[in-house]
C-alpha cells in the first residue's frame, strides 16, 4: 500500500535519509536533505517568484488556491492515508487533517476578494488618507510532525492569496507528506497556467535548515510551529534582522468541570481531547479540574472508558489510539509519569502496549493521574496521552490554577451556569488564545484565528484577520487640492 500511495504522488525513494512509519518502525522511503547551497538557491528562487506574484490581482491568486483545494478533494483519501502512515494518526484524524486543508483553501479563496483596507478621515482639506495592505515577501513555514500538512495549509493558503511565495520546512519526521502536498500544489499550478516558478518550495533537513531560513533577511515572515524551546531560540534570530515571527508553540490545556456540567458530554470531550493523536496535539487536554461534588462520579467513569480504548494500528478503522511518534516520545512519557508519582500522583494506565506485536512501534496505554495539587510536573507539557486530574471546591480557585502555567493556548469549561461560563471567557477569565464553553480544547475550526498567549508564542494563523500577518501595512495620503496644508496646523512659510 505504501508504494502505491507514494507512486500516486510521484514520490520516488532516493537519498540516504530513511523515513520510517511510527506504526511499526518500517522504512517508508528514503529522501535527501537540502544542503546549505540548495537552501540558498531555493530562497533566491522564492524571492524571484515573489516579485512576479505580488503584482497578480488577488482574486486571480485565489483561483490558484481554489484549484489546489480541488486537488485536495480529489486526493483526500490518499493523502489522509499517508498522514496515517507517516505520523501515526488514526484514519479519521488523517482524513480530518486533509479536510482542514480543504476548508482553509475555501476560506482563502473568499479572502482573495476581501483584503480590505480603510479610508481614514484626514484633518487636511482636499486630502484623502487610506490604509492598504501589500504582500510581505517570501514566507517560511516550519511545521511539526503532529499536523504534518494542515498547519502548512493554514499558512500557505493565506500567504499565496496575499501575494507571497512560500518555502516549507516540514518536520524531519514527516517529509513524505510534505512532498506529496507539494506534488498536488504543482498539479494545481499546471492547471492554473501562469504562476511563477518556485512559488511554493519544500526544503528538507534538520535544525540547521530551519536556522538558515530564520537568519535570511530575504524572508520577512517566519511561521514556526513546535516546542517552546524551539520558539525561544528562533524568535531572537528573526527579530535580530527585524523580521516577523508567527509562533505556535507549547500548550498545557485545561478543562474545568463544574457541578452543573452535563457529564456525558464532558466525558466524550475529555476522551477525544486527551487521547486523540495519542496525546500529541498542541491542543491536547492535559489538565482536568473537577468539582468535588462530581469528582467521584466522573473520574471512575473516565477510568472505565480508558480501560476499554482500542489501541492499535491506526490504519484499522476501529482503532482510537495509535502510536507515539517515536521512542523519545515514549521515554518522555515515562519520565513524566515517574515524576508525577514522586509528587504524590495516583496513576491509572500508562506503560507500553502491543510491544509483542509492534516491537518498533511505541504504543502506550493513555494515563489518568490523580494529583493532590498542580505540581511542577503538571505545569510542564509532556507530548503524550497523560491527563492530570485535580479536585476543586471553589470556581475562582480552579480558574486561578487553570491560568497558573507558562502556556496559554486552549482552554474550556463545562458548566450550565451562565455566570461561570461568562466568567471563564471574560477579560479576567481564561488567559488562553482559545476559550471554549461546553466543548473540549481541541478540534478548532478554521474560521477563527488559531494561537495562544504566554509561552505559546502569541502568533495567530488560519481564520479571522490572521491574514494580516502575511502582509505589510501602508498608510497613504493623497492631496487632490491646490494647497499644501500641514498636519497639526503647522505653519511653515518658505
C-alpha positions in Angstrom: 0.0 0.0 0.0 2.8 2.4 0.9 4.5 2.1 -2.5 1.1 2.6 -4.3 0.5 5.8 -2.3 3.9 7.2 -2.9 3.7 6.4 -6.6 0.3 8.2 -6.7 2.0 11.4 -5.7 5.1 10.7 -7.9 7.4 10.3 -4.9 10.5 8.3 -5.7 12.6 6.8 -2.9 16.1 8.2 -3.3 18.6 9.5 -0.9 20.4 8.4 2.3 17.8 9.5 4.9 15.2 6.9 5.9 11.6 8.0 6.5 10.0 5.5 8.9 6.5 4.8 10.0 5.7 5.1 13.7 3.2 2.3 13.2 5.9 -0.4 13.2 9.2 1.4 12.5 9.2 0.1 8.9 11.0 2.1 6.2 8.6 4.0 4.1 11.1 5.7 1.7 14.4 7.4 1.5 14.9 11.1 1.0 17.7 13.6 0.6 18.2 16.6 2.8 18.9 20.0 1.4 22.4 21.4 1.6 23.2 24.9 2.6 23.8 25.7 -1.1 20.5 24.2 -2.0 18.6 26.2 0.6 20.3 29.4 -0.6 19.2 28.6 -4.2 15.6 28.0 -3.1 15.5 31.2 -1.1 16.8 33.1 -4.1 14.2 31.5 -6.3 11.4 32.3 -3.8 12.4 35.9 -3.8 12.2 36.0 -7.6 8.8 34.3 -7.6 7.5 36.8 -5.1 8.4 39.7 -7.4 6.2 38.3 -10.1 3.4 37.0 -7.9 2.8 40.2 -5.9 1.5 42.0 -9.0 -1.0 39.3 -9.8 -4.5 40.5 -8.8 -5.6 38.9 -5.5 -8.8 37.3 -6.9 -6.6 35.6 -9.6 -4.3 34.4 -6.9 -7.3 33.0 -5.2 -8.1 30.9 -8.3 -4.8 29.0 -7.8 -5.8 28.2 -4.3 -9.2 27.1 -5.5 -7.5 24.7 -7.9 -5.3 23.4 -5.1 -8.4 22.8 -3.0 -9.9 20.8 -5.8 -6.7 18.6 -6.0 -7.0 18.0 -2.2 -10.6 17.0 -2.6 -9.7 14.5 -5.4 -6.8 13.1 -3.4 -8.2 13.3 0.2 -8.1 9.6 0.8 -4.6 9.0 -0.4 -3.1 12.0 1.4 -5.0 11.1 4.6 -3.6 7.6 4.5 -0.1 8.9 4.0 -0.6 11.1 7.1 -1.6 8.0 9.0 1.4 6.0 7.7 3.9 8.7 8.4 2.5 10.5 11.5 0.7 7.6 13.1 -2.7 9.3 13.3 -5.8 7.2 13.1 -7.6 7.1 9.8 -10.3 9.6 10.8 -7.8 12.1 12.0 -5.7 11.8 8.9 -8.8 12.4 6.7 -9.8 15.2 9.0 -6.5 16.9 8.6 -6.8 16.9 4.8 -10.4 18.3 5.2 -8.9 21.1 7.3 -6.6 21.9 4.3 -9.7 21.9 2.0 -11.5 24.2 4.4 -8.7 26.7 4.7 -8.5 26.8 0.9 -12.2 27.7 0.7 -11.6 30.4 3.3 -8.6 31.8 1.4 -10.5 31.9 -1.9 -13.1 34.1 -0.4 -10.4 36.1 1.3 -8.8 36.9 -2.0 -11.7 39.3 -2.7 -11.7 40.7 0.8 -8.2 42.0 1.5 -9.8 45.2 2.8 -8.0 48.4 3.7 -9.5 51.6 5.3 -10.4 55.1 4.3 -9.4 57.4 7.2 -10.7 60.9 7.7 -8.0 63.4 7.1 -7.7 66.7 9.1 -6.4 68.5 6.0 -9.0 69.7 3.4 -8.6 68.3 -0.1 -6.8 65.2 1.2 -7.7 61.5 1.3 -6.0 59.2 3.7 -6.2 55.4 3.4 -4.7 52.2 4.7 -3.8 49.5 2.3 -2.2 46.0 2.7 0.5 44.8 0.4 2.3 41.4 0.0 5.1 41.0 2.5 7.5 38.7 0.6 8.7 35.1 0.9 7.2 33.3 3.9 9.0 30.5 5.6 6.8 27.8 7.2 8.4 25.5 9.7 5.9 22.8 10.7 5.8 20.0 13.3 5.1 16.3 12.9 1.8 16.2 14.6 -0.1 18.2 12.0 2.2 17.4 9.0 0.1 19.1 6.3 -2.8 21.2 7.8 -0.6 23.7 9.6 1.3 24.4 6.3 -2.0 24.9 4.6 -3.1 27.4 7.2 -0.1 29.5 6.4 0.4 28.8 2.7 -3.2 29.3 1.5 -3.3 32.7 3.2 0.2 33.7 2.1 -0.4 32.8 -1.5 -3.7 34.8 -1.8 -1.9 37.6 0.0 0.7 37.7 -2.8 3.6 35.9 -1.1 5.8 33.0 -2.1 6.3 30.1 0.4 9.2 27.9 1.5 8.2 25.0 3.6 10.5 23.1 6.0 8.5 20.2 7.4 9.5 18.1 10.4 12.3 15.7 9.6 9.9 13.1 11.0 7.3 13.7 8.2 9.0 14.6 4.9 6.8 12.4 2.7 3.5 14.2 3.4 5.2 17.5 2.6 6.5 16.1 -0.8 3.0 14.7 -1.5 1.4 18.0 -0.8 3.9 19.9 -2.9 3.1 17.5 -5.8 -0.6 18.3 -5.5 0.2 22.0 -5.5 2.3 21.6 -8.6 -0.7 19.9 -10.3 -2.8 23.0 -9.4 -0.1 25.3 -10.7 -0.1 23.4 -14.0 -3.8 23.8 -14.4 -3.6 27.5 -13.4 -1.1 28.0 -16.2 0.5 31.4 -15.3 2.1 31.1 -11.8 5.8 31.9 -11.5 8.1 29.0 -11.0 9.1 28.2 -7.4 6.0 29.9 -5.9 6.0 27.1 -3.3 9.0 25.0 -2.4 10.0 22.4 0.1 13.3 22.2 1.9 14.2 19.0 3.9 16.6 18.8 6.8 17.3 19.2 10.4 17.6 22.2 12.7 20.4 23.7 10.5 18.0 24.2 7.6 15.5 26.0 9.9 18.3 28.2 11.1 19.2 29.2 7.5 15.6 30.3 6.9 15.4 32.2 10.2 18.6 34.1 9.5 17.8 35.2 5.9 16.7 38.8 5.6 15.0 38.0 2.2 12.3 36.2 4.3 10.3 38.8 6.1 7.9 36.3 7.8 8.8 33.1 9.5 5.9 31.0 10.8 7.1 28.3 13.2 5.2 25.5 14.9 6.9 23.4 17.6 8.2 23.4 21.1 8.6 26.5 23.4 12.3 25.8 23.4 12.4 26.0 19.6 10.5 29.2 19.6 12.7 30.8 22.2 15.7 30.1 20.1 14.2 31.0 16.7 12.4 34.3 17.6 15.5 36.3 18.6 17.2 35.2 15.4 14.3 36.5 13.3 14.0 39.6 15.4 17.7 40.4 15.1 17.1 41.2 11.4 13.7 42.8 12.1 11.8 40.0 10.6 8.4 38.9 11.9 7.7 35.6 13.6 4.4 33.8 13.8 4.9 31.4 16.7 2.7 28.4 17.6 4.4 26.8 20.5 3.5 24.7 23.6 0.1 24.1 25.1 -0.8 22.8 28.5 -4.5 22.9 28.0 -7.1 22.5 30.8 -10.8 21.9 31.4 -12.9 22.9 34.4 -15.8 20.6 35.1 -18.4 22.4 37.2 -21.2 20.9 39.4 -23.8 21.7 36.7 -21.9 20.2 33.8 -23.5 17.6 31.6 -21.2 14.8 32.5 -21.9 12.6 29.4 -20.8 15.4 27.2 -17.8 16.2 29.3 -16.7 12.5 29.2 -16.8 12.4 25.5 -15.0 15.7 25.1 -12.3 14.7 27.7 -11.6 11.4 26.0 -11.2 12.8 22.5 -9.2 15.8 23.6 -6.9 13.8 25.9 -6.2 10.7 23.8 -6.7 11.9 20.2 -3.5 11.8 18.2 -2.1 9.8 21.1 -1.9 13.0 23.2 0.3 14.6 20.6 -1.7 17.7 19.7 -0.8 21.2 20.8 -4.4 21.4 21.9 -4.5 18.1 23.8 -6.3 18.2 27.1 -3.6 17.7 29.8 -5.1 19.1 33.0 -8.6 18.5 34.3 -10.1 20.4 37.3 -13.2 18.6 38.6 -15.6 19.9 41.2 -15.6 17.8 44.4 -19.3 17.2 44.0 -19.0 15.3 40.7 -15.4 14.1 41.1 -16.3 10.6 42.4 -18.8 10.1 39.5 -16.7 11.5 36.6 -13.3 10.1 37.3 -14.2 6.5 37.7 -16.3 6.7 34.5 -13.2 8.1 32.7 -11.0 5.3 34.0 -13.6 2.8 32.7 -13.5 4.4 29.3 -9.7 4.5 29.2 -9.6 0.8 30.1 -11.6 0.0 27.0 -9.9 2.3 24.5 -9.0 0.4 21.3 -5.2 0.8 20.9 -3.5 -0.4 17.8 -2.6 0.1 14.1 -4.0 3.5 13.1 -5.0 2.1 9.7 -7.6 -0.1 11.4 -10.9 1.8 11.4 -11.7 0.6 14.9 -8.5 2.0 16.5 -8.9 5.2 18.5 -5.3 5.4 19.9 -2.4 4.9 17.6 1.4 5.1 18.3 3.5 7.8 19.7 5.8 9.2 17.0 9.0 7.6 18.3 11.0 6.1 21.2 11.9 9.6 22.5 8.3 10.4 22.9 7.7 7.2 24.9 10.7 7.9 27.2 9.4 11.4 27.8 6.0 10.0 28.9 7.8 7.5 31.2 9.8 10.3 32.9 6.7 12.4 33.4 4.7 9.6 35.0 7.7 8.8 37.3 7.9 12.4 38.3 4.1 12.6 38.9 4.3 9.5 41.1 7.1 11.1 43.1 4.8 14.1 43.6 2.0 12.0 45.0 0.1 11.2 41.9 -2.0 8.1 41.6 -1.7 6.6 38.1 -4.2 4.6 36.2 -2.9 3.3 32.9 0.4 4.2 31.3 3.1 1.9 30.1 3.9 0.4 26.7 1.2 -1.5 24.8 1.4 -4.1 22.0 5.2 -4.4 22.3 4.9 -8.1 21.2 3.1 -7.1 18.0 4.9 -3.9 17.2 8.4 -4.2 18.6 9.5 -1.0 16.8 6.2 0.9 17.3 5.7 2.8 20.5 2.1 2.3 21.6 1.1 3.3 25.1 -1.9 3.0 27.4 -3.2 6.5 28.0 -2.8 7.5 31.6 -5.1 9.3 34.1 -3.1 10.7 37.0 -4.9 11.9 40.1 -2.8 14.7 41.6 -3.0 16.2 45.1 -2.1 19.6 43.6 -0.8 21.3 40.5 2.8 20.3 40.8 5.9 21.2 38.8 5.4 18.1 36.6 1.8 19.2 35.8 2.9 22.6 34.8 5.3 21.1 32.2 3.8 20.0 28.9 4.6 16.4 28.0 3.6 15.4 24.5 1.9 12.2 25.3 -1.6 11.0 26.5 -1.3 11.9 30.2 -4.3 13.5 31.8 -3.6 15.1 35.2 -6.8 15.3 37.3 -7.3 17.6 40.3 -10.2 18.3 42.6 -11.5 21.8 43.3 -14.2 23.3 45.5 -14.2 27.0 44.5 -14.5 28.1 40.9 -12.2 31.1 41.4 -9.5 28.8 42.8 -9.9 26.5 39.8 -9.7 29.4 37.4 -6.5 30.7 39.1 -4.9 27.3 38.9 -6.0 27.0 35.3 -4.1 30.1 34.4 -1.1 29.3 36.6 1.0 27.6 33.9 3.5 29.1 31.4 1.5 28.1 28.4 -1.7 29.7 27.1 -3.1 28.0 24.1 -6.5 26.4 24.5 -9.0 26.1 27.4 -12.5 25.1 28.3 -15.2 24.9 30.9 -18.2 22.5 31.2 -21.0 24.3 33.0 -24.7 25.1 32.7 -24.2 28.1 35.0 -24.2 31.3 32.8 -22.2 33.2 35.4 -19.4 30.6 35.3 -19.5 30.5 31.5 -19.3 34.3 31.2 -16.7 34.5 33.9 -14.5 32.0 32.1 -14.4 33.9 28.8 -14.2 37.4 30.4 -11.1 39.5 30.4 -10.1 38.2 33.8 -11.1 34.6 33.0 -9.1 32.2 30.8 -5.8 33.7 29.7 -5.6 31.5 26.6 -5.9 32.3 23.0 -8.8 29.8 22.7 -11.6 29.6 25.3 -14.5 27.2 24.9 -17.7 26.5 26.8 -19.1 23.0 26.8 -16.7 21.8 24.1 -13.2 20.5 24.5 -10.0 22.4 23.9 -9.1 20.6 20.6 -10.7 20.5 17.2 -10.6 24.2 16.4 -12.5 25.4 13.3 -10.5 27.3 10.6 -12.8 30.3 10.7 -11.3 31.6 13.9 -7.7 32.8 14.4 -5.7 29.9 16.0 -3.0 30.6 18.5 -2.2 31.4 22.1 -0.5 33.6 24.6 2.5 33.5 27.0 4.9 30.7 26.1 2.6 29.6 23.3 4.1 32.5 21.4 1.3 34.9 20.6 1.1 34.0 16.9 -2.2 33.7 15.0 -2.9 31.5 12.0 -5.9 30.4 9.9 -9.1 32.4 10.1 -10.4 35.8 11.2 -7.8 38.5 10.4 -4.8 36.3 10.7 -4.1 37.1 7.0 -2.6 40.5 8.1 0.5 38.7 9.4 1.4 37.8 5.8 1.2 41.4 4.5 2.7 44.8 5.2 0.5 47.7 6.1 0.8 51.0 4.3 -0.8 54.3 5.1 -1.1 56.6 2.0 -2.4 60.2 1.8 -3.4 61.8 -1.5 -3.6 65.6 -1.9 -6.1 66.5 -4.6 -6.2 70.2 -3.7 -4.1 73.1 -4.9 -2.9 73.9 -1.4 -0.4 72.3 0.9 -1.8 72.4 4.4 0.3 70.7 7.1 -1.0 68.4 9.7 -1.4 69.7 13.2 -1.9 73.2 11.8 1.8 73.8 11.5 2.8 77.0 9.6 6.0 76.7 7.6 6.5 79.6 5.3 9.1 79.1 2.6 
